[in-house]
Amino acid sequence: MSQHNETPKSAFLALADGTIYRGQAFGGTGVGVGEVCFNTSMTGYQEILTDPSYAGQVVAMTYTQIGNVGVNPEDEESNRPFLQAFIAREVFHDPSNWRAQESLDAYLMRHGIPGISGFDTRALVRRIRDGGAQVGVACTDSDAMTPEQGVEFARESPGLDGRDLVAEVTCQESYRWEEGIWKGIDGQVPRPSRPGPTFRLVAYDFGIKRNILRRLVEQGFDVTVVPATTSAEEVLALEPDAIFLSNGPGDPAAVQGVRQNVRTLADRKPVFGICLGHQILALALGGTTRKLKFGHHGGNQPGQDTVTKKVAICAENHGYAVDAESLRGAGEPVEVTHINLNDETVEGLAHVERPLFSVQYHPEASPGPHDAAYFFDRFREMVARHKAGESVTGAQVARGM
């Protein structure tokens, strides 16, 4: 148990349906407003906190004890937390881990992110699961509002539909990324060399996670990251061998000015997309997306290959999904390559004539299992074959053919 002895301040979470949960405050003092979601990961709370895909959301952890390993700079997935508030059943204020540099409480306080603990998070999860996602107000400042005022504020606040949250998280200028994955302490584990030759890659930043960039570098890509607003002409001027479409927050249909750029690039270059990038590729190919009841957030989602029937345990973080029927009527030869076994939503798609494919889940993990990490190998293989003049399709590569 934590040895933190300070008397906790009261806090509350107010939902738009009128439900109020009273708990204890930690982290920053203030009010966080956003769509409430729950994450089923047992570990990796720091990666979750710093995943830009959580912009506009209040995140509740289903695992009961959070904060025991503290926080360190190496495990951040971006330069700061983007979520609105953080909720956990029990928070450890005195971490025990050799890599920890500060506590979760101190980290959230430093970034001004309110946290709430000490109430029945199982009841919250059941309410979201049964009733669907809704806006909530997390308040750790007793002078800011009453719980009843919080309910009204939640009812008046927008959810994720129709909001271009990518504009809030994308980088402002292009930059190169050269760091690879952490490979442990020298002498403890083998350190394989990166494959050659090097290929030029342009990665669209819709809210990109650093471990995606690390994985791409490990595949021998020379990575240039560009803002979401970068035109197709500007990207082509960089003379890339391939294009990557990153993860990101919010409603994919609301992201401004991206669909046509991706469509233009998809006619010219190999493309690989993850999460929001997967959804945007589908939109560019004429498909549509829809909002899920409460989304998929966690490290234990089952993704199945529709041909081999093999199942990978996947890390996921999304509140929207590609509509499978819309792909069939889009006029493009696109096939669904993977589905989620829990609800049969689209988890992967690929073009049967061009080198284009994408996955809804996160093969880079951080946090989560590494079952699907092979997609980065397949992406490099697709780029290499295309560069060599071979006629290669996304469907072939997605299937490992």
C-alpha positions as MATLAB code, in Angstrom:
seq = 'MSQHNETPKSAFLALADGTIYRGQAFGGTGVGVGEVCFNTSMTGYQEILTDPSYAGQVVAMTYTQIGNVGVNPEDEESNRPFLQAFIAREVFHDPSNWRAQESLDAYLMRHGIPGISGFDTRALVRRIRDGGAQVGVACTDSDAMTPEQGVEFARESPGLDGRDLVAEVTCQESYRWEEGIWKGIDGQVPRPSRPGPTFRLVAYDFGIKRNILRRLVEQGFDVTVVPATTSAEEVLALEPDAIFLSNGPGDPAAVQGVRQNVRTLADRKPVFGICLGHQILALALGGTTRKLKFGHHGGNQPGQDTVTKKVAICAENHGYAVDAESLRGAGEPVEVTHINLNDETVEGLAHVERPLFSVQYHPEASPGPHDAAYFFDRFREMVARHKAGESVTGAQVARGM';
ca = [
       0.000    0.000    0.000;
       1.007    3.600   -0.554;
       2.636    5.512    2.307;
       1.202    8.827    1.074;
      -0.072   10.578    4.216;
      -1.615   13.805    2.950;
      -5.341   14.153    3.564;
      -6.959   13.815    0.104;
      -9.299   16.466   -1.242;
     -12.767   15.503   -2.415;
     -13.531   15.270   -6.135;
     -16.364   14.129   -8.363;
     -17.137   12.792  -11.818;
     -20.498   13.966  -13.179;
     -21.989   12.273  -16.249;
     -24.436   13.779  -18.704;
     -27.067   11.192  -17.697;
     -27.104   12.638  -14.174;
     -24.898   10.035  -12.488;
     -22.405   11.422   -9.960;
     -19.390    9.551   -8.592;
     -17.638   11.032   -5.557;
     -14.004   10.254   -4.878;
     -10.627   11.686   -3.967;
      -8.559   14.160   -5.938;
      -4.985   13.645   -7.121;
      -2.878   15.205   -9.845;
      -3.820   18.664  -11.094;
      -6.466   20.908   -9.564;
      -9.208   21.880  -11.970;
     -11.934   20.600  -14.275;
     -11.602   18.117  -17.145;
     -14.466   17.728  -19.629;
     -14.632   15.024  -22.270;
     -16.167   11.793  -23.478;
     -15.620    9.144  -20.801;
     -14.017    5.870  -21.872;
     -12.476    2.936  -20.036;
      -9.171    1.210  -20.772;
      -8.706   -2.475  -19.935;
      -4.891   -2.525  -19.916;
      -3.279   -3.792  -16.709;
      -0.042   -1.898  -17.321;
       1.194    1.010  -19.403;
      -0.725    3.875  -17.850;
       2.006    6.362  -18.785;
       1.799    5.387  -22.453;
      -1.980    5.765  -22.242;
      -1.699    9.200  -20.632;
       0.599   10.472  -23.382;
      -1.201    8.904  -26.359;
      -2.591   11.861  -28.370;
      -5.484    9.637  -29.462;
      -7.057   10.325  -26.058;
      -7.477   14.045  -26.732;
     -10.974   15.150  -25.741;
     -11.542   12.163  -23.431;
     -11.705   11.298  -19.741;
      -9.935    7.953  -19.278;
     -10.857    5.447  -16.558;
      -8.641    2.420  -15.922;
     -10.371   -0.902  -15.218;
      -7.309   -2.324  -13.458;
      -7.664   -1.451   -9.798;
      -4.156   -0.333   -8.789;
      -2.404    2.331  -10.836;
       0.807    4.294  -10.265;
       2.963    1.613   -8.656;
       5.823    1.919  -11.180;
       5.799    5.721  -11.320;
       6.643    7.759  -14.405;
       9.776    8.187  -16.527;
      10.544   10.198  -19.703;
      11.525    7.140  -21.766;
       8.002    5.709  -21.731;
       6.187    8.799  -22.967;
       4.417    8.399  -26.304;
       4.348   12.160  -26.945;
       5.612   15.331  -25.299;
       2.698   15.650  -22.836;
      -0.659   14.162  -21.785;
      -3.555   15.049  -24.104;
      -6.473   13.534  -22.185;
      -8.854   15.689  -20.151;
      -8.795   13.740  -16.868;
      -7.643   10.398  -15.447;
      -9.555    7.998  -13.185;
      -8.376    4.977  -11.205;
      -9.777    2.906   -8.325;
      -6.607    3.105   -6.226;
      -3.523    5.261   -6.877;
      -0.042    4.555   -5.512;
       1.736    7.761   -4.554;
       5.104    6.159   -3.683;
       6.272    4.198   -6.751;
       8.723    1.332   -6.585;
      10.652    0.898   -9.817;
      14.292    1.545  -10.694;
      13.285    3.588  -13.770;
      10.784    5.846  -11.985;
      11.671    9.539  -11.795;
       8.435   10.856  -10.284;
       5.063    9.645   -9.070;
       1.916    9.540  -11.161;
       0.396   12.131   -8.834;
       3.318   14.534   -9.330;
       3.331   13.969  -13.092;
      -0.359   14.813  -13.499;
       0.027   17.773  -11.161;
       2.923   19.103  -13.233;
       0.812   18.900  -16.399;
      -2.380   20.199  -14.816;
      -4.409   17.030  -15.490;
      -7.051   16.317  -12.809;
      -7.253   12.797  -11.415;
      -9.926   11.064   -9.346;
      -9.624    7.857   -7.333;
     -11.426    6.118   -4.502;
     -14.794    5.212   -6.009;
     -16.291    2.114   -7.613;
     -14.858    2.252  -11.129;
     -16.589   -1.062  -11.933;
     -19.924    0.719  -11.658;
     -18.658    3.425  -14.028;
     -17.484    0.842  -16.555;
     -20.821   -0.984  -16.447;
     -22.691    2.267  -17.030;
     -20.578    3.109  -20.106;
     -20.691   -0.451  -21.393;
     -24.465   -0.746  -21.075;
     -25.512    2.830  -21.848;
     -22.797    3.849  -24.285;
     -20.203    6.623  -24.271;
     -21.206    9.978  -22.850;
     -19.621   13.243  -21.780;
     -18.394   13.586  -18.210;
     -16.994   16.360  -16.027;
     -14.118   15.465  -13.690;
     -13.706   18.157  -11.033;
     -10.951   18.314   -8.402;
     -11.566   21.971   -7.516;
     -14.382   22.351   -4.985;
     -14.641   26.069   -5.771;
     -15.197   25.544   -9.494;
     -18.651   23.961   -9.458;
     -21.005   21.666   -7.579;
     -21.669   18.096   -8.760;
     -25.119   19.175   -9.948;
     -23.581   21.983  -11.971;
     -21.139   19.426  -13.351;
     -24.029   17.353  -14.700;
     -25.452   20.380  -16.507;
     -22.016   21.290  -17.847;
     -21.585   17.733  -19.163;
     -24.961   17.923  -20.917;
     -24.012   21.176  -22.605;
     -20.522   20.031  -23.685;
     -19.800   18.423  -27.076;
     -18.779   14.816  -27.443;
     -16.392   13.572  -30.126;
     -18.758   13.569  -33.112;
     -17.933   16.223  -35.671;
     -14.824   17.501  -33.862;
     -11.504   17.777  -35.680;
      -9.252   16.944  -32.743;
      -6.341   16.151  -35.055;
      -5.876   19.900  -35.511;
      -5.186   20.137  -31.760;
      -2.520   17.411  -31.561;
      -0.623   17.417  -34.878;
       2.885   18.868  -35.080;
       3.275   22.420  -36.353;
       6.357   21.781  -38.468;
       7.938   18.823  -40.228;
      10.773   16.975  -38.490;
      12.951   13.897  -38.884;
      12.783   11.008  -36.429;
      15.868    8.818  -35.957;
      15.411    7.005  -32.619;
      14.814    3.252  -32.714;
      13.263    0.978  -30.093;
      14.810    0.541  -26.653;
      16.803   -2.672  -26.684;
      17.664   -3.084  -23.044;
      20.957   -2.690  -21.256;
      24.139   -3.274  -23.286;
      25.230   -6.893  -23.186;
      21.930   -8.277  -21.923;
      20.058   -8.874  -25.172;
      21.018   -9.352  -28.850;
      20.876   -6.197  -30.970;
      20.084   -7.123  -34.577;
      21.061   -4.651  -37.266;
      18.439   -2.731  -39.233;
      17.627   -3.981  -42.737;
      18.908   -2.177  -45.793;
      18.661   -0.400  -48.107;
      17.107    2.683  -46.533;
      13.758    3.888  -47.874;
      12.393    7.398  -47.552;
       9.141    7.544  -45.619;
       6.765   10.424  -44.968;
       4.601    9.902  -41.872;
       1.466   11.995  -41.447;
       1.093   13.131  -37.844;
      -2.554   12.837  -36.857;
      -1.423   12.306  -33.253;
       1.425    9.888  -33.858;
       2.848    7.710  -31.079;
       6.595    7.604  -30.663;
       6.754    3.824  -30.645;
       5.310    3.762  -34.150;
       8.177    5.981  -35.252;
      10.679    3.765  -33.433;
       9.313    0.685  -35.183;
       9.525    2.367  -38.578;
      13.144    3.368  -37.950;
      13.948   -0.239  -36.977;
      12.682   -1.270  -40.411;
      15.316    0.923  -42.036;
      13.087    3.842  -42.972;
      14.405    7.401  -43.171;
      11.394    8.985  -41.456;
      10.123   12.521  -41.996;
       7.047   13.448  -39.954;
       4.731   16.081  -41.437;
       1.710   17.990  -40.059;
      -1.763   16.687  -40.865;
      -2.396   19.722  -43.087;
       0.518   18.973  -45.434;
      -0.665   18.796  -49.039;
      -0.047   15.842  -51.327;
       2.126   18.063  -53.510;
       4.348   18.999  -50.567;
       4.689   15.346  -49.602;
       5.575   14.258  -53.135;
       8.203   17.021  -53.292;
      10.057   15.127  -50.525;
      10.385   12.190  -52.957;
       9.238    9.508  -50.519;
       9.213    5.813  -51.288;
       6.102    5.338  -49.143;
       3.517    7.061  -46.957;
       2.450    6.252  -43.410;
      -0.864    7.401  -41.876;
      -0.756    7.601  -38.094;
      -3.146    7.100  -35.215;
      -4.996   10.085  -33.777;
      -8.056   11.271  -31.836;
     -11.712   11.870  -32.489;
     -14.052   11.577  -35.424;
     -12.211   10.564  -38.634;
     -14.909   12.084  -40.852;
     -14.334   15.486  -39.214;
     -10.595   15.717  -39.991;
     -10.282   18.619  -42.391;
      -8.448   18.538  -45.718;
      -6.895   15.090  -45.368;
      -9.078   12.745  -47.372;
      -8.231   14.138  -50.807;
      -4.518   14.347  -50.018;
      -4.465   10.694  -49.027;
      -6.429    9.754  -52.136;
      -3.888   11.520  -54.351;
      -0.960    9.860  -52.584;
      -2.611    6.437  -52.657;
      -2.600    6.628  -56.449;
       1.159    7.207  -56.458;
       2.834    5.541  -53.453;
       2.587    2.531  -51.122;
       0.530    3.423  -48.031;
       0.208    1.867  -44.570;
      -2.216    3.202  -41.962;
      -2.793    2.492  -38.269;
      -5.946    3.311  -36.241;
      -7.154    6.766  -37.371;
      -4.850    6.352  -40.384;
      -6.726    3.158  -41.213;
     -10.036    5.012  -41.033;
      -8.785    7.913  -43.133;
      -7.504    5.519  -45.805;
     -10.968    3.939  -45.894;
     -12.568    7.368  -46.286;
     -10.135    8.248  -49.060;
     -11.130    5.068  -50.892;
     -14.822    5.959  -50.709;
     -15.853    4.226  -47.492;
     -17.544    5.665  -44.415;
     -17.045    5.395  -40.667;
     -19.445    5.089  -37.737;
     -19.283    5.677  -34.014;
     -19.077    2.665  -31.728;
     -21.229    2.324  -28.611;
     -18.275    2.685  -26.251;
     -15.208    2.014  -28.367;
     -12.274   -0.341  -27.963;
      -9.611    0.773  -25.493;
      -7.134   -1.697  -24.033;
      -4.597   -4.410  -24.647;
      -6.758   -7.534  -24.918;
      -8.818   -7.200  -28.106;
      -9.019  -10.271  -30.416;
      -8.199   -9.479  -34.049;
      -8.745  -12.289  -36.555;
      -7.364  -12.709  -40.065;
     -10.447  -13.368  -42.202;
      -8.626  -15.915  -44.414;
      -6.245  -17.823  -42.117;
      -8.557  -17.446  -39.081;
      -5.518  -16.820  -36.914;
      -6.174  -14.512  -33.955;
      -3.824  -11.916  -32.499;
      -4.381  -10.283  -29.122;
      -4.297   -6.600  -29.982;
      -3.797   -3.186  -28.412;
      -6.592   -0.835  -29.461;
      -7.742    2.715  -28.833;
     -10.585    3.990  -30.985;
     -14.201    5.085  -30.711;
     -15.067    4.819  -34.418;
     -14.945    2.002  -36.961;
     -14.929    1.604  -40.736;
     -18.298    0.511  -42.120;
     -17.706   -2.748  -43.982;
     -20.731   -2.341  -46.260;
     -19.541    1.086  -47.375;
     -16.291   -0.449  -48.616;
     -18.195   -2.940  -50.740;
     -20.116   -0.147  -52.400;
     -17.241    2.301  -52.812;
     -16.204    1.147  -56.274;
     -12.647    0.312  -55.167;
     -11.369   -3.291  -55.039;
     -10.835   -3.280  -51.269;
     -11.221   -6.266  -48.988;
     -11.597   -6.613  -45.227;
      -8.552   -8.541  -44.031;
      -9.149   -8.595  -40.259;
     -12.135   -8.335  -37.910;
     -12.643   -7.912  -34.181;
     -14.111  -11.124  -32.784;
     -15.996   -9.289  -30.027;
     -18.236   -7.300  -32.371;
     -17.046   -8.173  -35.923;
     -15.985   -4.604  -36.670;
     -13.374   -3.987  -39.354;
      -9.819   -4.364  -38.028;
      -7.913   -4.385  -41.289;
      -8.365   -3.592  -44.965;
      -6.270   -3.881  -48.093;
      -6.445   -2.936  -51.763;
      -6.352   -5.882  -54.144;
      -4.701   -3.952  -56.992;
      -2.448   -1.360  -55.332;
       0.084   -1.371  -52.461;
      -2.297   -0.046  -49.798;
      -3.227   -1.648  -46.484;
      -4.126   -0.656  -42.942;
      -5.052   -2.002  -39.507;
      -7.388   -0.595  -36.885;
      -5.360   -1.899  -33.954;
      -1.872   -0.906  -32.784;
       0.905   -3.306  -33.859;
       3.455   -1.010  -32.151;
       1.822   -1.734  -28.749;
       3.103    0.572  -25.972;
       1.202   -0.539  -24.060;
      -0.055   -3.949  -25.048;
       0.968   -7.254  -26.638;
       3.346   -7.515  -29.583;
       1.357  -10.171  -31.476;
       0.834   -7.885  -34.485;
       4.307   -6.291  -34.711;
       4.951   -8.244  -37.922;
       2.920   -5.660  -39.862;
       5.932   -3.334  -39.808;
       8.012   -6.071  -41.469;
       5.301   -6.524  -44.076;
       5.164   -2.800  -44.743;
       8.888   -2.698  -45.450;
       8.553   -5.758  -47.678;
       5.772   -4.055  -49.654;
       7.851   -0.905  -50.133;
      10.915   -2.911  -51.190;
       8.950   -4.926  -53.735;
       7.280   -1.823  -55.123;
      10.618   -0.014  -55.336;
      12.051   -2.976  -57.253;
       9.313   -2.615  -59.859;
       7.297   -5.632  -58.747;
       3.515   -5.517  -58.979;
       2.596   -5.916  -55.320;
      -0.764   -5.307  -53.667;
      -1.818   -4.471  -50.161;
      -3.931   -7.628  -50.034;
      -0.884   -9.784  -50.771;
       1.210   -8.097  -48.109;
      -1.506   -8.033  -45.450;
      -1.808  -11.800  -45.880;
       1.947  -12.349  -45.779;
       2.030  -13.493  -49.433;
];
